[in-house]
Amino acid sequence: MISNITNTFIKAKKAFDISQFTESKNLLNEVIKHDKDFLSAYLMLYEIYDKTNSKKKNIIYKELKRLDPDLSISTPATGNQGS
């Protein structure tokens, strides 16, 4: 169990910043496992999946829209701005 979700997220951000996407992804998934509404973790996961051309970004996109229906990011299917 994560003792501090915020510290785990910070570690994930540091890994992301130096392009250690696998490490970052693993940490972000731990954060989300303990807090399904951690928007920043989903945003970073979306960026990782986008950079690595993973189809998993579609799943993350749906979670982002669940958390913030007004969020405007490139949609996975069209590349257009979401509404």
C-alpha positions as CSV (number, residue, x, y, z in Angstrom):
1,M,0.0,0.0,0.0
2,I,1.2,3.5,-0.8
3,S,1.9,5.4,2.4
4,N,1.8,8.8,0.6
5,I,0.1,9.1,-2.8
6,T,1.5,12.6,-3.4
7,N,5.1,11.4,-2.9
8,T,4.5,8.6,-5.3
9,F,3.0,11.0,-7.9
10,I,6.1,13.2,-7.4
11,K,8.4,10.3,-8.1
12,A,6.4,9.5,-11.2
13,K,6.7,13.1,-12.4
14,K,10.5,13.0,-11.9
15,A,10.7,9.7,-13.8
16,F,8.5,11.3,-16.6
17,D,10.8,14.4,-16.8
18,I,13.8,12.2,-17.6
19,S,11.8,10.0,-20.1
20,Q,11.7,7.0,-17.8
21,F,8.2,6.3,-19.0
22,T,7.9,2.7,-17.8
23,E,8.9,3.7,-14.3
24,S,6.6,6.7,-14.4
25,K,3.7,4.6,-15.7
26,N,4.1,2.0,-13.0
27,L,4.1,4.6,-10.3
28,L,1.1,6.4,-11.8
29,N,-0.8,3.2,-11.9
30,E,-0.1,2.7,-8.2
31,V,-1.5,6.2,-7.5
32,I,-4.6,5.5,-9.5
33,K,-5.1,2.2,-7.8
34,H,-5.4,4.1,-4.5
35,D,-7.2,7.1,-5.9
36,K,-9.4,6.7,-8.9
37,D,-10.0,10.4,-9.1
38,F,-6.4,11.6,-9.3
39,L,-6.7,13.8,-12.4
40,S,-3.1,14.7,-12.7
41,A,-2.0,11.1,-12.7
42,Y,-4.4,10.4,-15.6
43,L,-3.1,13.4,-17.5
44,M,0.5,12.2,-17.2
45,L,-0.5,8.7,-18.2
46,Y,-2.3,10.1,-21.2
47,E,0.9,11.9,-22.2
48,I,3.0,8.8,-21.8
49,Y,0.6,6.7,-23.9
50,D,0.5,9.5,-26.5
51,K,4.3,9.7,-26.7
52,T,4.6,5.9,-27.0
53,N,1.7,5.6,-29.5
54,S,-0.2,3.2,-27.2
55,K,-3.8,2.5,-27.8
56,K,-4.3,2.6,-24.0
57,K,-4.5,6.3,-24.3
58,N,-8.1,5.8,-25.4
59,I,-9.0,4.3,-22.0
60,I,-7.2,7.1,-20.2
61,Y,-9.0,9.7,-22.3
62,K,-12.4,8.2,-21.2
63,E,-11.3,8.5,-17.6
64,L,-10.1,12.1,-18.1
65,K,-13.5,13.0,-19.6
66,R,-15.2,11.2,-16.7
67,L,-13.3,13.3,-14.2
68,D,-13.5,16.6,-16.1
69,P,-16.2,16.6,-18.9
70,D,-15.0,20.1,-20.0
71,L,-11.4,19.0,-20.4
72,S,-10.0,20.0,-23.8
73,I,-7.2,17.7,-25.1
74,S,-6.6,16.1,-28.4
75,T,-9.0,13.2,-28.8
76,P,-7.5,9.8,-29.5
77,A,-9.7,9.0,-32.5
78,T,-9.6,12.2,-34.4
79,G,-6.7,14.3,-33.2
80,N,-9.2,17.3,-32.8
81,Q,-9.6,19.3,-29.7
82,G,-12.1,17.7,-27.3
83,S,-15.1,19.8,-26.2
